[in-house]
Amino acid sequence: MIRNTLTAFAAGLLLVGCSSTKSLKKDDTAVNTPIITSIDLTNVQEDKVPVVINPGRFTTDKVVYRLPRVVQGTYSVSNFGKYIDDFKALDYSGAILPVKKVDENTWEITNASKLDKITYAVNDTFDQEKVGGIGGEVPFSPSGTNIEDTNYVLNLHGFIGYFDTLKNNQYELEVVAPSKFKRTSALQEVASMLNKEEGTITSRYFAPRYFDITDNPMFYGELDVEEFNVGDIKIVLSVYSPTKKHTAKKIKAVMEKMMQAQKSYLGSVNSTPRYDIYLYLAGQNEDAPKGFGALEHHTSTVVVLPEFMDDARLAQSMIDVVSHEFFHIVTPLSVHSEDVHYFDYDQPTFSKHLWMYEGVTEYFATHFQVNKGLVKEDDFFAKVMEKISSAARMNDAMSFTKMSENILEKKYHDQYLNVYQKGALIGMCIDILMREESNGQRGVLSLMKELSNKYGKSKPFEDDKLIEEITAMTYPSVGTFLNTHVVGETPIDYNLFFEKVGIGILEDKVKTNYIQNNGALIVQGDRAKGAVVFTEAVNNNSFWAKNGAKPGDIIRKVDGVEVNMTTANQVFGTVFGWQPGKKVDVVLERDGKEVSIKTTLTQSYTSGKALKVKSDATQQQKNLLNAWLKG
């Protein structure tokens, strides 16, 4: 899962079916009987979708049915059972069987040997975000669900549950939808039937086990869909833009260039024939989702971003988000532990190795861009410095493996975002160490390929033995590093690694944007004035300082849009994406008087620390630098 960048920014600113044939077995359940499920998008009542679950015949008196409490990739509690209403268990005559709700996500059904099917209605999570959810927090938007006339985000873990004893059974899923809808899913579609009279289409899908239900989201509705190939992987891009502001064709051009570079970077790693990108662009209405970012699945990703972004900012956000998610085909798809492979959706245990799943993945998403010439070295160095700065604001002395293994506990969960900061830097350090030890021939990518070849998507590794195994596959220095800085609590001295490649951290003029100085906001909300004002930091932002902005200035309008506590997220989200060359018109208020700044954007700079190649770098250091960046 990628972090929720835009939401974090905003928070810092504002202060505020029919029966199937059933077979009996001697044991508790008919474990070979497919579980028949049905979702009817043509019969939505009060914004709720009806679901029918037909599990086959049970021989026990009691069975337990659950919706996931936790889903893979989120590292947080979602409680999808909260969104289930009117839960009923019916026998073969249609009579209601006794049901006990054990907790938010669990139902115990009595007289289960008579059970024919379960029925219930599902609320979506998107429109609960405005009120903080049903009884508390809501799932991170990309893991959530949407039910509206023109779009359905079907993260199936929000609609379909599992019986404790049948998680490894096959699933047959039937989705009934208006025939005018487009539909996309990487889940295997085995049949479809058009009913012209009713204007519906019924699609049937197959899943080998419950994991495949949770791992293959669907999009239905007024979608814009484009396809392209990256090597022998088919990429399917599905876009929902409520006002049609953004098109799949434009986004495809950006994604294709990026993903071709990613595939070139990965080389022989090719673990999926198809990869889906589902992009939901959130409007400005009250029911729109607020959690921006993405959730990876093994062969797809669900992305939620604000629709108001211009083309350039959306393109950059998609590069940052999707590049990370696509690299998850390496880990955890091809390299993962038993905790991932045998995931418990109710009481999960977590792997110790988020530094690898998320950290190394984030490192790849950053490193491949300089490796394939998509960004310049200085831009790559700037991203590294941003991560060092962000990691320094977290608990740098916390054991990463302990944090990872206990991620649901508050003190560890509060540090989760560091997996994308220090986690990526851990990947960088291993890369440099391996380049040094191998005379530039091996790096962290080659390590992940070797692990992928040894394990693959069907064979998990033993969590407690991974570091020992990596050490044996690489060098003692790598094992020492991992045990000292990942298992242990010793902060990393990045200068030791930069010295190996002839670069250093120097005070310099560094590029920044028009809302931050090197990552720190230059605006803040003023509750007393009900306005957004510039802070003292505006003096160290070259663009605003040159154009006369001062600390305490109230920002009244930006390009004609009034700035207040309601519009601030949208306005400053747009400002965050400004690029040099754009004409801007900003109205400030100072001491009750209007101050106008109407000009063309120039690159803004601030003072700070920057990574630079040292003037006295040796040829050996330069060779290792080149191997690291381009090898």
N, C-alpha and C positions, 0 to 999 in steps of 0.2 A: 504494500500500500504506500502510495506517495503521500507526503505530508500536505496539509491543507494550507497552502501558502497564502492565498488571498484572504481567507477568513482570519488567519492569525494577524495579517496586516491590518484588517478592519478593526479587530478587537483592540489592537494597540492604539488605534487612532481615536476611537469613539468613547472610551471609558464605559462605556455602557454594554355419468355414464351408465351403461347397462351392466348387469352382472356378468362375470366371466366364469368360465369353467374352473372349478376348484378341485384340487387334488389333496388327499389326506396323507400325512406322514405319521410315523410312529412317535416322532419327537414332538416338541412343543408347537411347531409351526410348519406351514408348507413352504419351506425355504427356497424351493425352486419355482414357486409360483410368482410370476411378475406382478408387481403392485400397479394396478391400473389407476391412473390419476386423470382428473379433468379440470380444466380452468375455462370458464365461459366468460369471454370479454363482451358478449352481446347481451348479457343479462345482469349488468351492473345496477345495483340498487343502493341508493344513498352513498355513492362513492365506494361501494364494497363489491368485490369480485367473488362469486360463488365457486367453491372448490369441492370436488368429490374424490374421496380416497377409497378404493376397493382393494383390500390387501390379500384376498384369498381366504380360505377357511382356517381358523385357529382351532386347536384342540384343548387349549388351556382355558381356565375360568377367567383369568385376568390378563390383559395386555396393556402396555404403556405406549402412548403416542406422544411425540415431542416435536415442537418447532425449535430450531437452533437457538441456544442462548448465546453462543459465540460462533462466528464463522471465520474460516481461514483468511489470513491476510489482514485482519482488522486489529488484532491484539487489544480488543476491548469488548465489553459486554453489550450485546445488542438486544437480547430478549425479544425475538420476533413473535413469540407467543402473545405479547401484549396487544398485537394488532389483529387477533382472531376473535370474532364474535359468533354467537349462535352455534356453538359446537354441539353436534348431535351424533350419536352412534345409533345406527338403525339395524334391526334384525331383518330376516328374509321376508317377513310379512309387512315391513315398514314401521313396526313398533319401535319406540325409543328404548334403548338399553340404558342401565344405570352408568353414569359417568362421574368421576370425582376429579376435580381440578386440583392437582397436587401442588403446583406452583405456577408461576407466570407462563411457563413454556410446556407444561406436562399435564396430560390427561390420562387417568387410569380407567379402563373400561371393564366392567363386570359382565359376567355371562358371555365372555368373548367367543365361546364356541358357536354362539348364535349370530355373531357379528357379520353383517353383509357389507356395510359401507359406513364411512364417516362423511359428514357434510359440515361445512362451516363457511363463513364469509370473511374476507380479508380486507382490512383497511390498508391504505398505502401509508408510507412513512413520510414522503415528501411534504404533504400538507400538514403534518404534525409538527414540523420544525418551527413553525411560527409561534407555537405555544409551549415549546420545550418537550413535546411528546406526550404520550399517554403515561402519566405517572413518572415522568422523569426524562432523562436524556433519550434522544432518538439515534438510530444508527447513522454512521457517517454516510453522507448522501450517496456516494458511488456504490455503497453496499445496500442501499435502500430500494424502495419500490415506488412506482408512480402509477396512478390510475386517473386518467382524464380522457376526454372525448377524442383527442387527437394523438395521444401518446400513452404507451404502457411500457414502463421499465420493469421487466420481469426478472429481477434477481430471484431465482426460483426458491432460494432458501427462505424467502419471505412468504411463499405461498404453499409450499409442499414440505411436510415433515417426514418423520420416519418412526417406525416401530423399533424399540430397543433391540429385538432379536432378528430384525430383517434388514439391517443396514446394507448387507451385501446382496440383497435380492435385486433382480432387474426391475426397472421401472418402464412402464409405457405411459407416455403423457399425451393427452389430447387437449389441444387448445382450439376453442371456437372463437372466431373473430369476424368482424365485418370484412367482406370480400374486397372492399376498397383499400384496406390496410396493406401496407408493405410489412414484411416480417423477416427478421434475420436472427439466426442462431447457429452456433457451431455444433449444437446437439443434433444427432443424426435424425433427419426427417425421413420416415419410412413410407408415408402416404399422405395425400391430401384430397379432400373432396369438396367440390364447389356446389353450393345450393343457390341457384340463380333466383329462385322464387323468394327465398328469405334474405338473399344478399349476404350470405355468410360463407366462410370457408373453414373447414375443419382440418387441422394439421395434426398428424400423429408423429411422435418422436420416441426414440428409444435411448435409454440410459442403462449401462451395464450394472451400476450400483448407485446408492444414494449420493456418494461423492460426486458422480457425474451430473446429478441434478443440481447440486450446489455450485458446480464448477463451470456451468454453461448458461450464462444469462441470455435473455432474449430481448429484442426490441420489436414492438408492434406499433403501427400507427402511420402518421403522415411523415414518412422518413425520406431522406435524400440518401441514396446508396451508390457508392462507387466501389469498384474492385480493381486490383492490380496485383502483379506477381513480384515477389522478391525471391529470386532464385526459383526454387520449386515450392515455395510457400505462397498460397493464395491469401491475400490480405483483403478483407471485407470491411469497408468503412461505412458505418451507418450514422447519419447525423439528424438530430431533431433540433430545428431552430424555429421557435414559435412564431416569429415574425418573418421568417425566411431571410433574415439579414445575412446569414452565412450559408454557403453551399458546400456540399461534399466535394464538388469538382475543385474548388480553390484549395480546400484543406488536403485533398488527395495529392496535389502537386507538392505540397510541403512534406507530407508523410512519405511519399514515394522516394523522394530524394534522401530523406533522413534514413529510412529503413533499408534502402539499398546500401547506404554507407554502413549501417549496423550489421547487415548480413555479410558484407565484405570484411568487417572487423571480426565477426564471429568465425568466419571461415567454415570449417566442417561441422560446426554445431548446427544441427537441423533436426529438431525434435518434434515438429508438428507440420502437417500438410496444410493447415489453415489457421489463420489468426484473425480474430474479429476485434475491431475497435468500435465501441458504442459511445458516441458523443452526444450528451444531453446538454443543450445550452439553456441555462436558466434565465427566464425573463425577470421582470421587476415586480410582478404581482405578489401578493401576500403569501400565496401558497407555494411559491417557487422554492426549490431547495437552496440551502445556504452553505452547505459544506462543499467547497470546491477542491478538486483533486481527482484521484483515480484509485480504483481497486483492481489489482491484478487477479486474473484467473490463469490457469495453466496455459490456455490457448486463446485468451481474450483479455480485454480490459474495458471497464466501464469508466467513462470520464464525465465529470460534471464541471462545467465552467460557466461564467456569466456571459450572456449573449451580448451585453452592451460593448464588449471589447472590440476594438477595431481589428482589421485583418492582420496587421503586423503583430499586435500583441497576442491575438489568438494563436497565430502561427508559432510564436515563440513559446507560448504556454504549452501547446501541443507537443512541440519538440522536447521541452523539459519533462513533461509528464509521460508521454507515450514512450519516449526512448527508455526511460527507467522501466516501465511496465513490460515492454517487449523483451528486455534483457532478462526478465524472470523466466524465460524459456530455458535459461541455463540453470538457475537456482531460484525457486525450489523444484521446477519441473523435472530437471535431470539429476539434480543433487539435493537430497533432502533426508531428514532424519525420520526415525520411527514415529516421533510425535506428529509429524506432518502427514506421513503415509497412513497412519491409523488414527486420524484426528477424531477426538471426542467432542461433539458439538455442544454437549451440556456441561461437562466438567473437564475441559481440556488440560493437558500438560503441554508445556512449551519447550521448544528446543533452546539450548544455550547459545545458539549461533545466529542470532539476528545480525551480528557483524557481517556475516556472509550473505544471508538471504537478502537483507535490505542494504547493508553497507557496501558490499562488493558490487551489488547490482547498481547502486547509485554511483559508485566509482566508474563503472563501465559507461554509464549514461553521460558522465562528464568527460571521461578520457577519450572515448571514441570520436568525439567532435574535433579535438585537436589532432588525433591520430589520422583522421580521414580528411583533414583540411577544411572542416566546416567552420571552425573558428581559429583565430590566430593564437599564438603562444601566450601573448599578454592577456588575452581574454580567458584562457584556460587557467593561467596563474591567478587571475583575479577571482575566479570561482573557487580555487583552492583557498585563497586568503579569506573569502567569505565564510567558507566552512570552518576554517580555523577560528575565526572571530566568533561564529555562532556556537561552536563547540565549547569555547572558553566561557560562555555564559551558562553552560550546563555544569553538572557535577562531573568534573574531569577525573576525579579519583574513584569513581564508582566502577566496580567490576562489571564489564560488559556482559560476561556470561551469566553472572548472577542477576543482573537487570533483565536480561532476555528470558531467563528461566522463570522469573517471577513477575512478568510484565503486567499482570492484572492487578498487582498490589499498587496502591496509590503512589508510594514513594518511588517505585520503579517506573510506573506508567507515566509519571510526570516527566521522566527523562526520555520517553520514547522517541521524541523528535531527534534526539542525538544519533539515532541509527543512520540518519541521512547526512549528518555532519561528521562526527567523529568516526562513524561506521565507514563512510567513504574514505576518510583519511587513513583508516586502518588498511583498507584495500590498497591505497596509494603506497603506503610504507612497505607492505609485502611485495608490491610490484617492483619498487626500487631495490629492495633487498635481493629479490630473485634475479633481477637484471645484473646486479653487481656480482653475485655469486656465479652466474652462468656466462659471464663475459657478454651480456646483452642478449643471450639467446632464449631465455625463459622469463616469464612474468606471471602475474596472477591469472591472466586469461588462460595461459597454457596449463596452469594448475587446475583451473575449473574444468577444462577440457579433459584432463586426465581423470579427475573425479567423476565426470559425466560418463566417460568410457567405462569406468569401473562399476558404476552403479546404474545410472539411467533411471527413467521414470518409474520403473516397477520394482526397484530394489533399494530400500532405505539403508542409510548408514546408522551405526550405533552412536548416539549422541555423545556419550562420554569418551569415545575413542577417536573423535575426529581430529583433534589437535595433534595427538600422537601420530595419527596416520598421515596428516599433512607434513609433519616434521620428517617422517620417513620418506615421503615422496619428494621432499624439497631439500632443505639444508638445516643444520642445527641452529643457524641464526634466525631462521623463520620461527622455529619452535620456541626459542628464547624470547623473541619478540611477542609471540602470542601469549605465552605464559606470564610474561611480565606486564604487558599493557592491555591485554584483553581478558584473560582470566584474573590477573592481578590488578592492583589498584594504582599502579604507577603511571602518572600522566606521560604522554609522549612528548619528547623534545624533537619537534619537527626539524629543527635546524640541523640535527645530526644526519637526517636523511637528505635534506636539501644540499648539504655540503658534498655529499657523494656525487651529485649531478651538477655541481658548480653554480648553484643559485643561492640567493640569500634574501632575507626579509629586511627591506630598507624603508626609511621614511621617504615618501615621495608624493607627488601629485597623482591622485587616482581618479579614474572615471567614476561618476555616480549618476543617479537619476534625479528627477525633479521633485521627489517626495522624501528622499533619504540622503544621508551622508554616510556612504560606506556601510549601509545596512541599518543605520539608526534614523528614525523618523525625524523630520524637521518641522512637523506640524503636530498639533494636539488639540483635543476637544477642550473647550472652556465652558464648564457647566453654567457658571454665572451668566455668561453672555449668550449661552445657547448657540455657540458658534465654533468654528475651527480657526485657529490662529497659528502664525509662524512662531517657532521657538527661537531661542538664542542661536541654535545651530544653523539658522538660515544664513548667518554671517559667513559661514564656512562652506557655503554652496555657491560656486562661482557664477552660475547663471542668475540666481535670484539676487545675489549681492550686486552683480554688475547692473541689474535692472532696477535697483533701488528698493527692493523689499527689505523690511526691518522686523526685528523681533516684536511680537505683540500685534502686528498687522492682522486684522480680521480678513479672511478670504471670503468675499461676498459672492462673486460669480466666476465661473471658469467656462470660457467659450459659450457664454450666454446662459449657462445653467446655474441657477441659484444654489448656493452651498448652505445646507443646514444639516441637522442631525439625521434627517430622513434621507437626504440625497448624498451624504458624504461618502458612503461606501462606493456608490456608482461613480461619482465624480473623481475621487482620488484613485479608484481602480483604473480609471482611464488615464489619469495623470501618471500613474505608475508605468504605463506603457508608452508614454511620449518618447519620440525619437527626434534627433536633430533634423532640422529642415522643416518641421511642422510650424505653421502659423498659429499663434495662440493669442487669446484675448482674456486677460485676467483683471478683475476689479477687486481692489482691496479697500479697506476702511482703516484710516489712521487718525486718531483724535477727532472722530466724527466727520472727517472729510474723505472724499473718494479719491483713490489713487489708481490710475489706470496703467497697466502694463500690456501693451499691444506690440508684439514683435515676432520674430522667427527664432525658433529654438536653436541654440548652439550647444555643443557638448558641455555638460556640466562636470566640474571637477571639485574634489575636496582633498584635504590633506589626510594622509593615513599611511598605513604600512602596505608595501607592495612587494611581490616576488620579482626579482630581477636576476638575469644572468650576470655573474660577477665579471668584472673587467679582467681579473687575474685568474679566471678559470683555466685549468690545465686542459690539454688535449684529451687526456684520459677522462676527465670529468665531462667534457663536451661530448665525447663518444657515448658515454653512459647516458647523458641527457637525451641524445638523439635516439638511442635504443629505447629509452623509457617512453618518449613522446611519439616516436614513429615506428618503433620496432614491431 
